[in-house]
């Protein structure tokens, strides 16, 4: 058959179970048989009377014939095919479809029975089990092959019906379909064919009736096949109705019992609980109305508080009202605009506080400095600062800083006006500018003005410090209260956690309005406390609220709310401040604000110093400060240093601007100071004739003061100075120094340098450098004038004598004597990191010693040239002593006379020892030239007599008695 190649959606093997056994042949109806169950379990009744059609319960997820949309005859019969033996696939692919033999694939193996041997062995055991189960539970019936005959007959009958009636889109409203079913050509009566058309219409009617009978018979047949399923469904429905009836009776009995239990045991108790809930709700409504009445008075109360500048109280009231509106009165229609109004009012309060603080700062900083009050209206300041902190308006310090700068400018301006108005010499009509009027002041007047400015600045800084201390104490108090509040909150949380753990968490539900029984009991217990809390909050509207957390909910009466209440503390000034939990500042912000307050104090000091610097610069434009003498500048420097120290003591940090200006002016002063003294020293050296000068008594007093360990200029003694006569030499620590006048003045200049360092410690390093330069200049210039014979052209000396040389050496020795003292003086005043600058004194000492050694060498060289000149003409002959030795002794006596009173005895002896050594060398040379030896001959005797004469004359000189001349060395080489 063609159907053998079809791909029907019916599972394979299902065609064997379409029909059951044949029924009575008179009825020609067969029952439809469902797939047999392995273990059928019918509820009741005979198995033959029950429907064995597919069960809606067991087969609801399996595919059955009822899922088919097209029956098999309609699928197999194609009216377009001329022959029914044609292939079924031609219906889809057309008449041109031809079966072709499928050629076996070369890649597929040939399958034989041996390939299924393993499978048969594996499945045999399962097959045995299956057969055993079939024997235990046999199928209800076997398939009757005779049903196929009935099925074929039904299909043959249905084939008589035209296919157009079987189309799924069959509709008589379609003209083509209607014309096909009822051809109108048979009903045309024209042409005398009425009888024939009537017969045709009758025949058509019978044909359609026949088609209808065939369809009805097949429908009846199909219904008869499924009759048992209908009967089974009806039986099951009756049983289900019985079950439902019994269930309904049981439910009714249960409801009656529950209603009796509810009426006897529950209804009264639940009614009591509902009454308790109703009472609590009424209390809540009453408290809510009282709270609404209090909130309604918020705006008038805020206006009253603002009229008395109670900004903190107004802000607390607004914050409390905002919290109540958000928590307890949320959704109240009458208060829908109150929140935005309070926000606008809060912004207005912010602006008012800023303006109020600005006014307070201006009044505080610009009030008369003679007022002894340190802080102006301390309570008002504390209230303003606390309100600004509450609103996070942290820029109020900037406002105070700006007012502080303006006040500093006004202080200087007012001081200048007061001072200028007191001077009659200044015509304010001619000199209009205040700065020009100030420049017309002389130094004492200007110095008094500067002293007044510094004193006013000191008082000003003390006031600023007192005010900032109050602000700082408020910030620290808020920070401390924040920390305490956190600690209390942690303790409260721990208590609540312990309390919650001890309570029974089991609750029972009510059927009325979804409430909890536990809530009803708890609200009943907490109702008195709620009333008390509400009554405490609903005080007079004019009173300041205590806390923003006093609400009527029971949860707000816990320990955590108590930690949020306001706490009070007092500032150092004795003013109580209130801190609440609604502070929005963190600890980091408060700490930063406290640091900014300290920085503002430093800024105040810097501002005063900056204004003082500008005042100094405006006065120094005409070179006024550079023209000051040493005493005036030292006085000015001490005043400025005192002011710097006072501001450092007040503010805790040294400002550098005024110190830098002082250092700049000090550098200019040092340069002028040094240039003046260097010029003076240069003029003195250019006019110095290098003769011993008398020493006035004041210079001796000056030296005596230094010998006591003090480097300072002694005060002039009036009256006693005229009676004391000048001394010939300068006595220093028991030694006599014959000096020139330039050195005396140089000693005084050196002491002026040291005194300037004492008066102005900031110029120590500069003074050290300048003094080193001065000492080097004296050394080099004196060397040029004496050793270099520059005095011959500069002063007009005829020659540089040994006395000039000895006097120069002694002057250098005096300076060298004081260099260690000067070094110690500077070392005590230098910072430790600048000790390396003391090496300048070491270099100067070395240069001076070298200069002194050069002078000594020059004196020796003078005698050496004399010995060379005289001894080169020496002849060993009578008379004795020879003229050569007489001249030598005469020159030695002149040398001794020139230097003995100038140089100390030790130096004189050392100098003559060196001269004697030169003398011996020249004498040896001449004796060697004359070939005179120590042989005891006449020449030897003459030489010995001359040497003895030289030795005797030399030792006869003052201070040279003990001089070991050792003249025997002249014969050593010839012995």
MARZALUM-84105 format. One line per 10 residues: number of its first residue (from 1); for each residue x, y negated, z negated of C-alpha. Coordinates in steps of 0.2 Angstrom, whole numbers, plus 5000, padded with zeros to 4 digits. Example, Ala and Ser with C-alpha at 12.3 -4.5 7.8 and 13.67 -1.06 7.14 Angstrom:
residues 2
1) 5062,5022,4961; 5068,5005,4964 $
END
This chain:
residues 975
1) 5000,5000,5000; 5005,4982,5003; 5002,4979,4984; 5017,4990,4980; 5028,4976,4985; 5019,4962,4976; 5025,4953,4961; 5010,4953,4951; 5010,4944,4934; 5002,4959,4925 $
11) 5015,4969,4916; 5020,4985,4923; 5010,4999,4917; 4995,4989,4912; 4986,4995,4927; 4984,5012,4918; 4973,5005,4904; 4961,4994,4914; 4946,5006,4912; 4940,5019,4899 $
21) 4931,5035,4903; 4916,5035,4914; 4899,5031,4907; 4882,5037,4913; 4882,5039,4932; 4864,5031,4933; 4871,5015,4925; 4887,5015,4935; 4895,5004,4921; 4911,5008,4913 $
31) 4918,5001,4897; 4935,4991,4897; 4948,4999,4887; 4961,4989,4878; 4979,4994,4875; 4979,5009,4863; 4986,5005,4845; 4999,5016,4838; 4990,5016,4821; 4973,5009,4823 $
41) 4965,5003,4807; 4946,4999,4809; 4937,4991,4795; 4921,5000,4795; 4909,5011,4806; 4912,5024,4819; 4927,5022,4831; 4916,5025,4846; 4904,5011,4842; 4918,4998,4840 $
51) 4925,4987,4853; 4943,4992,4858; 4945,4977,4869; 4960,4966,4866; 4959,4960,4848; 4959,4941,4845; 4969,4944,4830; 4982,4956,4834; 4984,4952,4853; 4983,4933,4852 $
61) 5001,4931,4856; 5002,4944,4870; 4998,4943,4888; 4982,4951,4893; 4971,4952,4909; 4961,4937,4902; 4976,4926,4905; 4975,4930,4924; 4968,4915,4934; 4966,4925,4951 $
71) 4959,4943,4951; 4969,4957,4961; 4956,4959,4975; 4957,4941,4979; 4976,4942,4979; 4977,4957,4990; 4963,4952,5003; 4969,4938,5015; 4955,4934,5027; 4969,4927,5039 $
81) 4976,4944,5042; 4969,4955,5056; 4975,4971,5048; 4974,4975,5030; 4989,4986,5031; 5000,4971,5035; 5013,4966,5021; 5007,4955,5007; 5021,4943,5010; 5014,4937,5026 $
91) 5001,4928,5016; 5015,4916,5010; 5027,4917,5024; 5016,4919,5039; 5012,4932,5052; 5030,4932,5058; 5036,4940,5043; 5043,4957,5047; 5049,4970,5035; 5068,4974,5037 $
101) 5077,4988,5030; 5089,4983,5017; 5106,4989,5020; 5115,4996,5005; 5129,4985,4998; 5146,4991,5000; 5151,4984,4984; 5138,4993,4973; 5142,5011,4967; 5131,5026,4972 $
111) 5121,5030,4956; 5117,5048,4952; 5109,5057,4938; 5126,5059,4929; 5126,5040,4926; 5110,5042,4915; 5116,5057,4905; 5123,5047,4891; 5107,5037,4890; 5096,5052,4890 $
121) 5106,5059,4876; 5104,5043,4866; 5086,5041,4869; 5081,5060,4867; 5081,5058,4848; 5070,5042,4849; 5058,5051,4861; 5056,5066,4849; 5051,5053,4835; 5039,5045,4847 $
131) 5031,5061,4852; 5029,5066,4833; 5021,5049,4830; 5009,5052,4844; 5004,5068,4837; 5001,5061,4820; 4991,5046,4827; 4984,5051,4844; 4977,5038,4856; 4958,5035,4855 $
141) 4955,5040,4873; 4964,5044,4889; 4963,5035,4905; 4949,5041,4917; 4955,5042,4934; 4937,5042,4940; 4936,5023,4936; 4947,5020,4951; 4933,5025,4962; 4921,5013,4954 $
151) 4934,4999,4955; 4936,5003,4974; 4917,5002,4977; 4916,4986,4968; 4930,4979,4978; 4922,4985,4994; 4905,4976,4989; 4914,4960,4985; 4923,4960,5002; 4906,4957,5010 $
161) 4905,4940,5002; 4913,4927,5014; 4929,4921,5007; 4923,4903,5008; 4913,4906,4992; 4929,4912,4983; 4938,4896,4986; 4943,4887,4970; 4939,4871,4978; 4921,4876,4984 $
171) 4909,4862,4984; 4893,4859,4994; 4896,4840,4994; 4910,4843,5007; 4902,4842,5024; 4913,4855,5032; 4909,4867,5018; 4890,4863,5019; 4890,4866,5038; 4899,4883,5036 $
181) 4886,4889,5023; 4871,4882,5031; 4873,4880,5050; 4861,4867,5056; 4861,4874,5074; 4849,4888,5068; 4836,4875,5062; 4834,4865,5078; 4816,4866,5083; 4818,4858,5099 $
191) 4814,4867,5116; 4801,4879,5109; 4812,4890,5099; 4803,4887,5082; 4799,4905,5079; 4817,4911,5082; 4824,4898,5071; 4812,4902,5057; 4818,4920,5059; 4836,4914,5058 $
201) 4833,4904,5043; 4825,4919,5034; 4839,4930,5039; 4851,4917,5032; 4841,4916,5016; 4841,4935,5014; 4860,4935,5018; 4863,4923,5004; 4852,4932,4992; 4862,4948,4996 $
211) 4878,4939,4992; 4870,4933,4976; 4865,4951,4971; 4883,4958,4975; 4890,4944,4964; 4877,4947,4950; 4880,4966,4951; 4899,4964,4949; 4896,4951,4935; 4885,4963,4926 $
221) 4897,4977,4929; 4911,4967,4921; 4900,4962,4906; 4895,4980,4904; 4914,4985,4904; 4916,4972,4889; 4900,4976,4880; 4909,4985,4865; 4919,4969,4863; 4904,4958,4861 $
231) 4896,4971,4849; 4912,4971,4839; 4912,4952,4838; 4894,4951,4833; 4897,4965,4819; 4913,4955,4813; 4903,4939,4812; 4890,4947,4802; 4903,4954,4790; 4911,4937,4789 $
241) 4895,4928,4785; 4893,4941,4771; 4910,4937,4764; 4907,4918,4766; 4890,4920,4756; 4899,4929,4742; 4913,4916,4742; 4900,4902,4741; 4891,4910,4726; 4908,4912,4717 $
251) 4913,4894,4721; 4896,4888,4714; 4898,4898,4698; 4916,4891,4696; 4910,4873,4699; 4896,4875,4686; 4908,4882,4673; 4920,4867,4677; 4906,4855,4676; 4901,4861,4659 $
261) 4919,4861,4653; 4921,4843,4659; 4905,4838,4651; 4909,4846,4634; 4928,4844,4632; 4935,4830,4644; 4922,4817,4649; 4922,4809,4631; 4941,4809,4630; 4943,4802,4647 $
271) 4930,4789,4644; 4940,4783,4628; 4956,4782,4639; 4947,4772,4652; 4941,4760,4639; 4958,4758,4632; 4965,4755,4650; 4951,4742,4653; 4955,4734,4636; 4974,4733,4641 $
281) 4969,4726,4658; 4959,4713,4650; 4973,4708,4638; 4985,4707,4653; 4972,4696,4662; 4971,4685,4647; 4990,4684,4645; 4991,4681,4664; 4979,4666,4663; 4988,4659,4648 $
291) 5005,4661,4658; 4997,4652,4673; 4991,4638,4662; 5009,4636,4656; 5016,4637,4673; 5004,4624,4679; 5012,4612,4667; 5029,4615,4674; 5030,4600,4685; 5024,4587,4672 $
301) 5036,4594,4660; 5051,4593,4672; 5047,4575,4675; 5047,4571,4657; 5064,4580,4655; 5071,4571,4670; 5066,4554,4663; 5077,4557,4647; 5091,4564,4658; 5088,4582,4651 $
311) 5095,4590,4667; 5099,4607,4659; 5082,4608,4651; 5074,4604,4667; 5084,4617,4677; 5081,4630,4664; 5062,4627,4665; 5063,4628,4684; 5073,4644,4684; 5061,4652,4671 $
321) 5046,4647,4681; 5053,4653,4697; 5057,4670,4689; 5039,4671,4682; 5032,4667,4699; 5042,4680,4707; 5039,4694,4694; 5022,4691,4685; 5013,4679,4696; 5018,4685,4713 $
331) 5003,4684,4725; 4993,4671,4715; 4985,4661,4729; 4984,4645,4719; 5003,4645,4716; 5008,4649,4734; 5016,4631,4736; 5023,4630,4719; 5039,4639,4722; 5044,4628,4737 $
341) 5040,4613,4727; 5051,4619,4713; 5065,4622,4725; 5064,4604,4732; 5063,4598,4714; 5079,4608,4710; 5088,4600,4725; 5083,4583,4719; 5090,4587,4702; 5106,4592,4710 $
351) 5107,4575,4719; 5103,4566,4703; 5116,4575,4693; 5129,4571,4706; 5125,4553,4706; 5124,4553,4687; 5141,4561,4685; 5148,4548,4698; 5141,4534,4688; 5148,4541,4672 $
361) 5165,4544,4679; 5165,4526,4685; 5160,4519,4669; 5172,4530,4659; 5187,4526,4669; 5184,4507,4672; 5180,4502,4654; 5192,4491,4645; 5208,4500,4639; 5208,4491,4623 $
371) 5193,4502,4617; 5198,4515,4605; 5185,4528,4610; 5193,4542,4619; 5177,4550,4627; 5162,4540,4632; 5145,4548,4628; 5152,4565,4625; 5135,4573,4624; 5130,4566,4640 $
381) 5146,4572,4648; 5143,4590,4641; 5125,4590,4647; 5130,4585,4665; 5145,4597,4666; 5134,4611,4660; 5120,4607,4673; 5133,4606,4687; 5140,4623,4682; 5123,4630,4682 $
391) 5119,4624,4699; 5137,4629,4706; 5141,4611,4710; 5159,4613,4708; 5164,4598,4718; 5161,4586,4703; 5180,4587,4700; 5183,4579,4717; 5172,4565,4712; 5181,4562,4696 $
401) 5198,4563,4705; 5192,4549,4718; 5186,4538,4704; 5202,4541,4695; 5212,4534,4710; 5201,4519,4711; 5203,4516,4692; 5222,4517,4694; 5222,4504,4707; 5211,4492,4697 $
411) 5223,4494,4682; 5238,4487,4692; 5227,4474,4700; 5220,4468,4684; 5237,4468,4675; 5245,4457,4689; 5230,4445,4689; 5232,4443,4670; 5251,4440,4671; 5250,4428,4685 $
421) 5237,4418,4677; 5248,4415,4662; 5263,4408,4673; 5260,4390,4676; 5274,4389,4689; 5264,4399,4701; 5252,4389,4712; 5238,4401,4716; 5231,4389,4729; 5246,4389,4739 $
431) 5251,4407,4737; 5235,4416,4740; 5240,4434,4741; 5242,4443,4725; 5258,4453,4730; 5266,4436,4735; 5262,4429,4718; 5269,4444,4709; 5285,4442,4719; 5287,4425,4712 $
441) 5290,4432,4694; 5307,4432,4687; 5314,4448,4680; 5309,4446,4662; 5291,4441,4667; 5291,4455,4680; 5298,4467,4667; 5284,4462,4654; 5271,4465,4668; 5278,4483,4672 $
451) 5279,4487,4653; 5260,4482,4652; 5256,4492,4667; 5265,4507,4660; 5256,4506,4643; 5239,4504,4651; 5243,4519,4662; 5247,4529,4646; 5231,4525,4638; 5222,4529,4654 $
461) 5230,4546,4655; 5225,4550,4637; 5207,4546,4641; 5207,4556,4656; 5215,4571,4646; 5202,4569,4633; 5188,4569,4646; 5195,4584,4655; 5197,4593,4639; 5179,4592,4636 $
471) 5175,4598,4653; 5188,4612,4651; 5180,4618,4634; 5163,4619,4642; 5170,4630,4656; 5179,4641,4644; 5163,4642,4633; 5153,4648,4648; 5166,4660,4652; 5167,4667,4635 $
481) 5148,4669,4634; 5148,4678,4651; 5160,4691,4644; 5149,4693,4628; 5133,4695,4638; 5142,4709,4648; 5147,4717,4632; 5129,4716,4625; 5122,4722,4641; 5134,4737,4641 $
491) 5129,4741,4623; 5110,4739,4627; 5112,4751,4642; 5120,4764,4631; 5106,4762,4618; 5093,4764,4631; 5101,4779,4639; 5102,4788,4622; 5083,4783,4619; 5078,4790,4636 $
501) 5087,4806,4632; 5077,4808,4616; 5060,4806,4623; 5049,4819,4631; 5049,4816,4650; 5033,4826,4652; 5018,4816,4658; 5000,4820,4663; 4990,4813,4677; 4973,4805,4676 $
511) 4960,4806,4690; 4955,4788,4687; 4964,4775,4698; 4980,4786,4698; 4986,4780,4681; 4997,4790,4668; 4991,4795,4651; 5008,4791,4644; 5006,4773,4651; 4989,4771,4643 $
521) 4997,4776,4626; 5013,4766,4628; 5003,4750,4633; 4991,4752,4619; 5006,4753,4607; 5015,4739,4615; 5000,4727,4616; 5004,4718,4600; 5022,4715,4605; 5016,4708,4622 $
531) 5004,4696,4614; 5018,4690,4602; 5030,4688,4617; 5017,4679,4627; 5013,4667,4612; 5031,4663,4610; 5033,4658,4628; 5016,4649,4629; 5022,4635,4618; 5019,4617,4621 $
541) 5024,4612,4639; 5035,4598,4633; 5046,4609,4624; 5061,4617,4633; 5060,4635,4637; 5071,4647,4628; 5074,4659,4641; 5069,4664,4658; 5065,4682,4653; 5051,4679,4641 $
551) 5038,4688,4652; 5022,4697,4647; 5027,4714,4654; 5031,4727,4641; 5048,4731,4649; 5054,4714,4645; 5053,4717,4626; 5068,4729,4627; 5085,4726,4620; 5092,4721,4637 $
561) 5081,4706,4637; 5088,4700,4620; 5105,4700,4627; 5099,4688,4640; 5094,4675,4628; 5103,4658,4626; 5118,4657,4615; 5125,4641,4608; 5142,4636,4604; 5151,4619,4600 $
571) 5164,4610,4610; 5180,4603,4601; 5170,4587,4600; 5157,4595,4590; 5144,4595,4603; 5133,4610,4604; 5130,4617,4622; 5118,4630,4627; 5123,4644,4638; 5110,4656,4646 $
581) 5110,4672,4657; 5106,4663,4673; 5123,4656,4675; 5128,4661,4693; 5147,4658,4691; 5158,4673,4691; 5173,4675,4679; 5185,4672,4694; 5176,4656,4699; 5176,4650,4681 $
591) 5195,4654,4679; 5198,4645,4695; 5188,4630,4689; 5198,4629,4673; 5214,4629,4683; 5208,4615,4694; 5204,4605,4679; 5222,4607,4673; 5228,4602,4691; 5217,4587,4690 $
601) 5226,4581,4675; 5242,4584,4684; 5235,4574,4698; 5230,4560,4687; 5248,4559,4681; 5254,4559,4699; 5242,4546,4704; 5249,4534,4690; 5266,4538,4696; 5262,4535,4714 $
611) 5254,4518,4710; 5269,4513,4700; 5280,4518,4714; 5270,4507,4726; 5271,4493,4713; 5290,4495,4713; 5292,4495,4732; 5281,4480,4734; 5293,4470,4722; 5309,4478,4730 $
621) 5305,4471,4747; 5316,4456,4745; 5330,4466,4737; 5325,4460,4720; 5329,4477,4711; 5346,4478,4720; 5351,4461,4713; 5349,4467,4695; 5364,4467,4684; 5369,4482,4674 $
631) 5360,4477,4659; 5344,4473,4668; 5344,4489,4678; 5348,4499,4663; 5333,4491,4653; 5322,4495,4668; 5328,4513,4670; 5325,4516,4651; 5308,4509,4652; 5304,4520,4667 $
641) 5311,4535,4659; 5301,4532,4643; 5285,4531,4654; 5290,4547,4663; 5292,4556,4646; 5276,4549,4639; 5266,4555,4654; 5274,4572,4653; 5270,4573,4635; 5252,4569,4639 $
651) 5249,4579,4654; 5261,4594,4651; 5271,4592,4668; 5284,4580,4674; 5279,4570,4689; 5292,4567,4702; 5287,4552,4712; 5292,4539,4700; 5307,4549,4695; 5312,4550,4714 $
661) 5309,4531,4716; 5320,4528,4700; 5333,4540,4707; 5333,4530,4724; 5335,4513,4715; 5348,4521,4704; 5358,4527,4720; 5357,4509,4727; 5362,4502,4710; 5377,4515,4709 $
671) 5382,4510,4726; 5382,4492,4722; 5390,4495,4705; 5404,4505,4713; 5407,4493,4727; 5408,4478,4715; 5420,4486,4704; 5430,4494,4718; 5431,4477,4726; 5436,4469,4710 $
681) 5450,4482,4707; 5456,4479,4725; 5457,4461,4722; 5467,4464,4705; 5479,4475,4714; 5482,4463,4728; 5486,4450,4715; 5496,4461,4703; 5514,4456,4701; 5518,4472,4691 $
691) 5525,4463,4676; 5521,4468,4658; 5505,4459,4652; 5500,4455,4635; 5486,4465,4628; 5471,4455,4621; 5463,4461,4605; 5447,4466,4613; 5456,4478,4624; 5464,4485,4609 $
701) 5447,4487,4600; 5441,4495,4616; 5455,4508,4615; 5452,4511,4597; 5434,4514,4600; 5438,4527,4613; 5451,4535,4601; 5437,4538,4588; 5428,4550,4601; 5416,4537,4608 $
711) 5417,4530,4625; 5407,4514,4624; 5410,4496,4626; 5412,4488,4608; 5402,4473,4604; 5411,4457,4604; 5416,4450,4588; 5413,4431,4587; 5425,4421,4576; 5438,4435,4573 $
721) 5443,4436,4591; 5450,4418,4591; 5461,4422,4576; 5469,4438,4583; 5484,4436,4595; 5487,4446,4610; 5499,4461,4607; 5514,4465,4618; 5509,4483,4621; 5493,4494,4620 $
731) 5493,4506,4606; 5484,4522,4610; 5484,4536,4597; 5501,4530,4590; 5510,4528,4606; 5514,4511,4614; 5509,4508,4632; 5517,4493,4641; 5504,4490,4655; 5499,4477,4668 $
741) 5483,4467,4667; 5475,4477,4681; 5476,4493,4671; 5468,4485,4656; 5453,4479,4667; 5453,4497,4675; 5451,4505,4658; 5436,4493,4655; 5429,4497,4672; 5430,4516,4668 $
751) 5421,4513,4652; 5408,4504,4661; 5405,4519,4672; 5404,4530,4657; 5392,4518,4648; 5381,4518,4664; 5380,4537,4663; 5374,4536,4645; 5361,4523,4650; 5355,4531,4666 $
761) 5358,4550,4665; 5350,4553,4682; 5365,4545,4690; 5378,4556,4682; 5383,4565,4697; 5384,4550,4708; 5394,4541,4695; 5406,4555,4693; 5409,4554,4712; 5411,4536,4712 $
771) 5423,4536,4697; 5433,4549,4706; 5434,4538,4721; 5439,4523,4710; 5453,4533,4701; 5460,4540,4718; 5459,4522,4725; 5470,4515,4711; 5482,4529,4712; 5484,4527,4731 $
781) 5484,4508,4731; 5497,4507,4717; 5508,4519,4726; 5507,4509,4742; 5511,4493,4732; 5525,4499,4721; 5533,4515,4729; 5529,4509,4746; 5535,4492,4742; 5518,4484,4749 $
791) 5519,4471,4735; 5533,4463,4744; 5521,4457,4758; 5505,4456,4748; 5511,4447,4732; 5528,4441,4739; 5539,4450,4727; 5558,4449,4732; 5561,4467,4727; 5554,4482,4718 $
801) 5564,4483,4702; 5566,4498,4691; 5556,4489,4678; 5541,4488,4691; 5543,4507,4694; 5544,4511,4675; 5529,4500,4672; 5519,4508,4686; 5523,4525,4679; 5518,4520,4662 $
811) 5501,4513,4668; 5498,4530,4677; 5502,4539,4661; 5489,4529,4652; 5476,4534,4665; 5481,4552,4664; 5479,4551,4645; 5461,4546,4647; 5456,4558,4661; 5452,4573,4649 $
821) 5442,4561,4638; 5432,4555,4653; 5430,4573,4659; 5423,4579,4643; 5411,4564,4643; 5404,4569,4660; 5404,4587,4656; 5392,4584,4641; 5380,4576,4653; 5381,4586,4668 $
831) 5369,4601,4672; 5377,4617,4670; 5375,4621,4689; 5385,4606,4693; 5400,4609,4683; 5410,4613,4699; 5410,4594,4701; 5422,4593,4687; 5436,4599,4698; 5438,4582,4705 $
841) 5446,4577,4688; 5459,4591,4690; 5463,4585,4708; 5465,4567,4701; 5476,4573,4687; 5487,4582,4699; 5488,4567,4710; 5493,4556,4696; 5506,4568,4689; 5513,4569,4707 $
851) 5514,4550,4708; 5523,4549,4691; 5535,4562,4697; 5538,4553,4712; 5542,4537,4702; 5554,4546,4691; 5562,4553,4707; 5563,4536,4714; 5572,4530,4698; 5584,4544,4699 $
861) 5587,4541,4718; 5591,4523,4714; 5605,4528,4703; 5610,4542,4714; 5613,4530,4728; 5623,4519,4716; 5634,4534,4711; 5637,4539,4729; 5642,4521,4733; 5654,4518,4718 $
871) 5661,4535,4716; 5665,4537,4734; 5678,4523,4731; 5685,4530,4715; 5704,4533,4714; 5713,4541,4700; 5725,4528,4694; 5728,4515,4680; 5721,4505,4672; 5709,4515,4661 $
881) 5695,4514,4661; 5694,4511,4680; 5683,4497,4688; 5672,4511,4696; 5667,4518,4679; 5665,4500,4672; 5652,4496,4686; 5644,4513,4683; 5642,4510,4664; 5636,4492,4668 $
891) 5622,4499,4680; 5617,4512,4668; 5615,4499,4654; 5604,4489,4665; 5594,4504,4669; 5592,4508,4651; 5587,4490,4647; 5574,4490,4660; 5565,4506,4656; 5568,4508,4637 $
901) 5555,4496,4632; 5542,4503,4645; 5545,4522,4644; 5544,4532,4628; 5561,4539,4621; 5558,4557,4627; 5555,4551,4645; 5570,4540,4644; 5581,4554,4638; 5574,4566,4652 $
911) 5577,4552,4665; 5595,4549,4660; 5598,4568,4659; 5593,4569,4677; 5603,4553,4681; 5618,4561,4672; 5616,4577,4682; 5617,4566,4698; 5632,4557,4691; 5641,4574,4688 $
921) 5637,4580,4705; 5645,4565,4714; 5660,4565,4702; 5663,4583,4706; 5662,4579,4724; 5674,4565,4723; 5687,4575,4712; 5686,4589,4724; 5689,4576,4738; 5704,4569,4728 $
931) 5710,4587,4724; 5711,4583,4705; 5710,4598,4695; 5710,4602,4676; 5729,4606,4675; 5733,4594,4660; 5743,4582,4672; 5742,4563,4673; 5727,4563,4685; 5718,4574,4674 $
941) 5721,4563,4659; 5716,4547,4669; 5699,4556,4674; 5697,4562,4656; 5699,4545,4650; 5686,4538,4662; 5674,4551,4658; 5676,4548,4640; 5673,4530,4643; 5657,4534,4653 $
951) 5651,4546,4639; 5654,4534,4625; 5645,4519,4634; 5630,4530,4638; 5628,4537,4621; 5630,4520,4614; 5614,4515,4622; 5598,4515,4611; 5589,4531,4611; 5603,4541,4619 $
961) 5614,4545,4604; 5608,4563,4604; 5609,4565,4622; 5619,4581,4627; 5628,4575,4642; 5640,4590,4643; 5653,4581,4654; 5664,4596,4653; 5655,4604,4668; 5664,4593,4680 $
971) 5680,4603,4678; 5671,4620,4679; 5674,4623,4697; 5693,4618,4697; 5698,4627,4681 $
END
